[in-house]
Amino acid sequence: MSSIQQAGSVQETFQLMKERLRDMVPEAELYVKAEIAYEINRIKKEKNAVILGHNYMEPALYHSIPDHVGDSLGLSRIAAESDADRIVFCGVRFMAETAKILNPTRMVLLPAKVAGCSLASSITADDVRRLKAKYPGVPVVTYINTYADVKAETDICCTSANAVHIVNQLESDLVICLPDEFLAKNVARETGKKVIMPSDAMAGRASKDSMIVWDGKCEVHEKFTVADIESVRAQFPDTVVMAHPECPPEVVEASDYSGSTTAMVDFVAASKAKRFLLLTECSMSDNIQAENPEKEMLGLCSVRCPHMNEITLEDTLTCLREDKYQIELDEEIRVKAKRSLDRMLEMS
């Protein structure tokens, strides 16, 4: 628990947030946010709630109320082990669903009416069933950035942190990897598999040592280009460029480092470099900057995730105060989806 969460007053909360965030948030706005954060932390204790915050949360929220922060894999593990009465997931819907899959008896709250995901919406359970019918017995590896009904049709889930590790463990030359085209292509490059797109796969044109992929994409990561990297390096030659594996393969190849959000956080902390460009959801740069004030995160990224951006301190307070926006799942789907998540956690 951070010192901000232990603060005994709004004023102390404000001072600690100001010290951490420095000039990232205007002082007047920060005081309002400190009032809300203080109230959330107070109610959280009363209701025995745990707050999980994804690395993409805006800085004032990220640094004030979560008991745990991280990426999908890390937060999935924490959710699986939680004994809190309420789990408040400051992320997007598929993340909160994952917490509910792993904790059916706990109340899971998502502080937003929708907080969807373009990638999760790119594939349906019917799509997965059609591929499985075409290739019976071929293992289906599904990115955690999917909804519960899709997870229920898969053999094993993965995250950007463990996808290569999981694919390498499968005793199969042919793998169905869904739904992120770019992540799958980046995994295929590292595992030596040939990529087969859905149109060819459904036509039966998959071969040995192949990875059948879907054509889903993240609306944030698909916007980054090699030209972005070249422009930054021309202006700041000493910049270390980091790209999330959901970026196009040519962007990942042109970068200096690629990894999950938590891996990138750790990379910056451990690196002796002084200047970095982060090619992922841009609020994360501010979160890293706050924790590494001696290093410079280039403010050249303007791509925000509209879905992550739905999560606010205001809605988190309403959600926790009123037990609003509860996640509910069909039990049959939940049980089937849990098998794929359990296998992921076992293999990770």
Secondary structure, DSSP 8 states (H G I E B T S, - for coil): --TTTT-SSHHHHHHHHHHHHTTSS-HHHHHHHHHHHHHHHHHHHHTTEEEEEETTS-HHHHTTS-SEEE-HHHHHHHHHH---SEEEEES-HHHHHHHHHH-TTSEEE-SSS----TTGGG--HHHHHHHHHHSTT--EEEESSS-HHHHTT-SEEE-TTTHHHHHHH-S-S-EEEESBHHHHHHHHHHHT-EEE-HHHHHTT---TTEEEE--B--TTGGG--HHHHHHHHHH-TT-EEEE-TTS-HHHHHHSSEE--HHHHHHHHHH---SEEEEES-THHHHHHHHH-TTSEE--------TTGGG--HHHHHHHHHHT-SB----HHHHHHHHHHHHHHHHH-
